[in-house]
Amino acid sequence: MAKEINQNEFEQNVLGGKGLSVVDFFATWCKPCQMLAPVIEEVSKKYQNVSFYKIDIDKESALADKYYVMSVPTIMFFKDGEMVNQIVGYRSVEEMEEIVGKFA
């Protein structure tokens, strides 16, 4: 399950974390984001050793700006605190599982 976090939690859990973290930058008004949410939940069940987080760009605009989030959904993949991949837009469960599997 993806946990919604703020900037402080991002710095502690993602940048300071070990292993793979998947971070979904989203907005409540974004339809593709709403479609992606259940995909992320499904993938998080398969990869229980991976941390899944959500960041609301309207609440955490400074963090979105820092990482140049221009469109939502934007999903970033961090391994041991370093960004290793980024995708923009909706992805199916199969596509997300394949991408997460490359880094998990």
C-alpha positions in Angstrom: 0.0 0.0 0.0 1.3 3.4 -0.9 1.7 5.8 2.0 1.2 9.6 1.4 4.2 11.4 2.8 5.4 15.0 3.1 8.8 16.6 2.4 10.3 15.6 5.8 9.2 12.0 5.5 10.5 12.0 1.9 13.9 13.0 3.0 13.9 10.5 5.8 12.3 7.5 4.2 13.2 7.8 0.5 16.5 9.7 0.4 17.7 8.2 3.6 16.2 4.8 3.0 17.7 1.5 1.9 16.3 -0.6 -1.0 13.8 0.5 -3.6 11.3 3.3 -3.1 8.6 4.0 -5.6 7.3 7.6 -5.3 4.0 8.6 -7.1 3.7 12.4 -7.5 0.0 12.9 -8.0 -2.8 15.5 -7.7 -6.3 14.8 -6.4 -7.9 16.5 -9.5 -5.9 14.4 -12.0 -7.9 11.7 -13.7 -4.8 9.6 -14.8 -3.6 9.8 -11.2 -6.9 8.4 -10.0 -6.6 5.6 -12.6 -3.0 4.8 -11.5 -3.7 4.6 -7.8 -5.2 1.1 -7.9 -2.4 0.0 -10.2 0.2 1.1 -7.6 -1.8 -0.7 -4.8 -1.8 -3.9 -6.9 1.9 -3.8 -7.6 2.7 -3.0 -4.0 1.1 -6.3 -3.0 3.4 -8.2 -5.2 6.6 -6.3 -4.2 6.3 -6.2 -0.4 10.1 -5.6 -0.1 9.6 -2.3 -2.0 8.4 0.9 -0.3 5.6 2.7 -2.1 4.9 6.4 -1.4 2.6 9.1 -2.7 3.2 12.9 -2.8 0.4 15.3 -3.4 2.0 18.0 -5.6 -0.5 20.6 -4.4 0.5 20.0 -0.8 4.2 19.5 -1.4 4.8 22.0 -4.3 8.4 22.7 -3.2 9.3 19.0 -3.5 7.6 18.7 -6.9 9.5 21.8 -8.1 12.8 20.4 -6.7 12.3 17.3 -8.8 11.0 19.1 -11.9 7.6 17.4 -11.8 5.9 19.0 -14.8 3.1 16.5 -15.4 1.2 14.1 -13.2 1.3 11.3 -12.6 5.1 11.2 -12.4 6.6 8.1 -10.8 10.1 8.2 -9.6 12.2 5.2 -8.5 14.9 5.6 -5.8 17.4 2.9 -4.9 19.3 3.5 -1.7 18.3 7.2 -1.8 19.4 7.8 -5.5 16.9 8.3 -8.3 17.3 5.4 -10.8 14.3 5.9 -13.1 11.3 8.2 -13.8 8.2 7.7 -15.8 5.3 10.0 -16.6 1.7 9.0 -17.2 -0.5 6.1 -16.6 0.9 2.6 -16.8 -0.9 -0.8 -16.6 -0.2 -3.3 -13.7 1.9 -5.4 -16.1 4.0 -2.4 -17.2 4.5 -1.2 -13.6 5.4 -4.7 -12.4 8.0 -4.9 -15.2 9.6 -1.6 -14.3 9.6 -2.2 -10.5 11.0 -5.7 -11.1 14.0 -4.2 -12.9 15.1 -2.4 -9.7 13.6 -4.5 -6.9 
